[in-house]
Amino acid sequence: MSDGGSTIAFAVSESGSIQVSGSVSLSVRTSLVWQWAQIAVKHEAEAHDVRGRGEIDNNELQASMVCIAATAFALDAIYAEQREVVPEKDRQKWLDNRTARWRQIYETLRRAFRLCRGLRAEMQWLFERDELGRDFLVHPDAEFREPADHPLLPNTTAERSRLRAENATRAVDLLMEVLETAITSKTPASQEWTRQNTGVTEEVRALQERLRG
């Protein structure tokens, strides 16, 4: 009997005993959704800690960068686990049309978990280059942009204005809403997700509540 990487042979000896020989290959994985989610929540708290101390340095900027990127990576990881809800022909069409990554992620999670359409704009904000979101953080440019304000530093760079504590919270709020929707939507795709991930979703929520105080 053979199934993919497994090959098992059965033989019956003259005495009637059954002998089994062969090899079985095993594939395992660690879901990175929860690693990125915890990283996002921890760095959101760090960004606010720096703000609360009134410090004007790189620490809030860096913590917010990590938080926003980690949030996007967590959503990307959920997408990877749910992409089969989208027919192959639709995924190929996205590929052919070079559909933006955020659109693919949103549409996949919408089909999987019935995300509300109000999250579409938030998903776009999180990923779009013009908003200095995930696409900008992963593939930065060297463009000069008009000055913008930061609560502690008026007339500063666009990077410091947008990559700040408030937007770290905005990103984490988006992620938590997706996670909460995923375990409560009762769609066919969410049933298995709920069974496997309710506990870890609650752990991330508890971490967020503890760090937010």
N, C-alpha and C positions, 0 to 999 in steps of 0.2 A: 504494500500500500504506500502510495506516495502522495504528498500534499505540499506543494511548494518546496520548502527547504527540508521537509521531513521525509524520511524513508524508513519504513518499518517492515520487517519480514517476519512471518509466522511460519513455524514448521512443527509438525506433529511427529514425535518419535515413535518407534515400534512399541514402546511401553505405554503410549497414549499421552505422554506429557507434552505440553506445548512449550516451544522454545521461541523466544522473541529476540531478534537482532536488528540492528539498524542504528540510525542517528536521528536526532531531533535538533533543529536549530531554533533558538529562542531570540525574539526581538523585544526590546524594552525601551522605554523612554521616560524622561522627566518632563512634565509640563512646565514650560517657562512662564506661563501666564502668572503664576503665583509668585515667582521670583521677581518678575518685573513689577507686579502690583505692590509688593512690599517695599521694593526700592523706591517706587513713586511716592508712597505714603510717608516713608521715612524722610525723604528729601523735601517733601512739602513742609513737614514740620520743621526741618532745619532752616528752610528759607524764612519761615515766619519767626523762628527764634532769632535769627540775625536781624530781621526787621525790628523785632521787639526791643532789641538792644540799641537801636538807632544807629547801627554801624553803616557807614558808606564805604564799602569795599567790594571785593569780588565774590564774597561768600554767598550772598543772596543770589547773585547772578548764576553762580555755578550750581547751587542747590536747585534752583528753578530749571536750569538747563537739563539736569539729570532727571528731575521729576517729570517734566514735559516729555522728554524722550522716552523715559521708562513707561509712561502711560501709553504712548503710541505703540511701543513694542508689545505691551501686554495685550492691547486690542488686536494687534497684528497676529499674536500667538493664538488668540481666540479664533480669529478668522481662519488660521491654518487648520485648527481642529474642526471647524464647521464648514469648510469649503465644499464638501461633498453635497450639501443641500442645494447647491447651485448646479444645474445641469452642465455637462461638459461643453455643450454647444454655446451656452452663455459665457462660460469662462473663456472659451476660445475667442468669442466675439470681443470680450474685454481686452484680450491680448492683442488681437488684430487692430482694434481701435485705440490702443494705448490708453485705455481708461485709467484715470487717476487712481492711485492706490487707495485713497480714502473713500472713493466711491465704491470700489470693489469691497472694501471692508464693511462699509455701512450697509450696502445692499445684501451682502451675505448674512450679516448679523440680523438685519431686519427680517429676512426670510426664516432664519433659524429661530429667532426669539421674539419676533414681532416688536422690534424696537419702534418707539414712537417717532414720527417724522420730525419732531422738534429736535431730535438728536442729530439730524443730518447736518445742520449748520454748525453744531459744536464739533462734529467729526471733521468737517472741512477746516474749521479754525485750527484744530489741533495739528493737522497735517500740512496745511498749505504753506508754501514758501513765502508768500507775501505777508503772512502773519508771523513769520519767523518761527514756524512750528517745526514739526518733525523733519519735513523735507529740507528745511534750511539747516537744521542741526546736523543731519546726516551728511548733507552735501552743501556745506557753507560756501558762500561767495565772498567777494571782496568789495561789494558795492558800497558806495557812500550814500547814506540816507539822511533825510531831513531830521533835525533834532526833535526830540520828544521829551515828555515829562515823566519823571519818576516821583513817587510821593516824597522821597527824601532828597531828590536831586533834580530840580527843574532844568530843562534845556540840556538834556543829556543825549546819549546815543539811542537809536531805536532798539538796539540789543538790550541795553539796561532797562529801557522803558517797558519792553514787552516780556522779557524773561525775568519776571519778578514774582514775589510771593503770591499776589492775587491770582496770577495766571497759573501758578502751580496748583492752587486750590481749584481753579476752574477745570483744569485737566483731570485732577483726581475725582472731582465730583462727576465728571462725565464717565470715567471708568467705573465708579461705584454704581452709577445708575445702570450701566450696561450689565454689570455683574448681578445686581439685584433683579433686573428684568429677566436675565437668563435663568435664574432659579425659580421664578414665579410665573413664567408665561404659559406653562403647560402645553407647549407645542410638542410635536413628536420629537424634534431635535432636542428640546430642553429637558425632556424626561430623563434621558441618560445623563445629560449634563448635571441636572439637579441631584441625581443619585450619587454622582461621583464628586461633585464640587460644592455642595451646600456647606459642608464643614469648613472648607478652606475659605469660602466666601465670608463666612461668619468670623473667621480668624482675622482676615484682612479688615473687616469692619470694626472689630474690637480693637485692633492696632490703631486704626485711624481715630477712633473715639478716644483712646488713651492718649495719643500724641496731641490731639487737638485740645484735650483737657475739658 
